[in-house]
Amino acid sequence: MSRVNVDFYDLPDGSCPAEVFLESLDVKMQAKMLRTIELLERNGSELRAPYSKYLEDGILELRAQAGNNISRVMYFFFDGGNAILTNGFIKKTQATPPREIERAKAYRSEYLGRKRQT
């Protein structure tokens, strides 16, 4: 098993969209998503459905469900040993909304640009 460090993407103002999303969830959903994040830490890129799903272009989603509520947190891998959580949303349709995938890609692009400068 390949442990990874899980970190939150942060905006220039210091806020972390995925963290803000997690804090907005009800207690039960928050607990399920935190457990899924722990599975990601333990299993890294080996984590598969129903907990994780590859979407496109290196963007993946963590998946949690409590009753009829379904939540997702988008993430990507960086330098092999790091998973960066970008943004989250409550899923209301079968397909993941393209704007959420695009948001994750934009956050990743900004993050990678910042890392190259350091």
C-alpha positions in Angstrom: 0.0 0.0 0.0 1.2 3.4 -0.8 0.4 6.0 1.8 0.0 9.6 0.5 -0.1 13.0 2.2 -3.5 14.6 1.7 -3.5 18.4 1.6 -6.0 21.1 0.8 -5.6 23.4 -2.2 -5.6 27.0 -0.9 -6.7 30.1 -2.8 -4.5 33.2 -2.8 -6.7 34.6 0.0 -5.8 31.5 2.1 -9.2 29.8 2.0 -9.4 26.2 1.0 -12.5 25.4 -1.1 -12.6 21.7 -0.2 -12.2 22.4 3.5 -15.0 25.0 3.4 -17.2 22.4 1.7 -16.4 19.8 4.3 -17.2 22.2 7.1 -20.6 22.9 5.4 -21.7 19.2 5.5 -24.0 17.8 8.1 -22.3 15.7 10.8 -23.1 12.3 9.2 -21.9 13.2 5.7 -18.8 15.0 7.1 -17.9 11.8 9.0 -18.3 9.7 5.9 -16.2 12.0 3.8 -13.5 12.3 6.4 -13.4 8.5 6.6 -13.0 8.4 2.8 -10.2 10.9 3.0 -8.4 8.6 5.5 -8.8 5.8 3.0 -7.1 8.0 0.4 -4.3 8.6 2.8 -3.8 4.9 3.4 -4.3 3.6 -0.1 -3.2 6.4 -2.4 -3.6 5.8 -6.1 -4.8 2.2 -5.3 -8.1 3.6 -3.9 -11.0 2.6 -6.2 -14.8 2.6 -6.4 -17.0 3.0 -4.5 -14.7 5.5 -2.7 -12.8 7.1 -5.6 -13.3 7.5 -9.3 -11.1 8.7 -12.1 -12.9 11.4 -14.1 -10.6 12.9 -16.7 -7.2 14.5 -17.3 -5.8 13.5 -13.9 -8.8 14.7 -11.9 -10.4 12.2 -9.5 -13.3 12.4 -7.1 -13.7 11.1 -3.6 -17.2 9.8 -3.0 -19.4 9.6 0.0 -23.1 9.0 0.5 -25.4 9.3 3.5 -29.0 8.4 2.8 -30.1 10.2 -0.4 -27.3 12.8 -0.1 -24.2 12.3 -2.3 -21.1 14.4 -1.9 -18.0 14.6 -3.9 -14.5 16.1 -3.3 -12.3 16.6 -6.3 -8.6 15.9 -6.1 -5.4 15.2 -8.1 -2.0 13.7 -7.3 1.1 15.8 -7.1 4.7 14.4 -7.0 3.3 10.9 -6.5 3.1 11.1 -2.8 0.6 13.9 -2.4 -3.1 14.1 -3.0 -4.5 17.7 -3.3 -8.2 18.2 -2.5 -9.5 21.0 -4.6 -13.2 21.5 -4.3 -16.4 19.7 -3.3 -20.1 19.7 -4.1 -23.3 17.9 -3.3 -24.2 15.7 -6.3 -27.7 16.2 -7.7 -27.4 14.5 -11.1 -26.0 11.2 -12.4 -23.0 12.9 -14.1 -20.4 15.0 -12.3 -21.1 18.6 -13.4 -18.5 19.7 -16.0 -18.0 23.0 -14.2 -16.8 21.2 -11.1 -14.2 19.3 -13.1 -13.2 22.5 -14.8 -12.9 24.2 -11.4 -10.6 21.4 -10.2 -8.5 21.7 -13.3 -8.2 25.4 -12.9 -7.2 25.0 -9.2 -4.6 22.3 -10.2 -3.2 24.5 -12.9 -2.8 27.4 -10.4 -1.3 25.1 -7.8 1.3 23.6 -10.2 2.2 27.1 -11.4 2.8 28.2 -7.8 4.9 25.0 -7.0 7.1 25.6 -10.1 8.0 29.1 -8.8 9.2 27.8 -5.4 
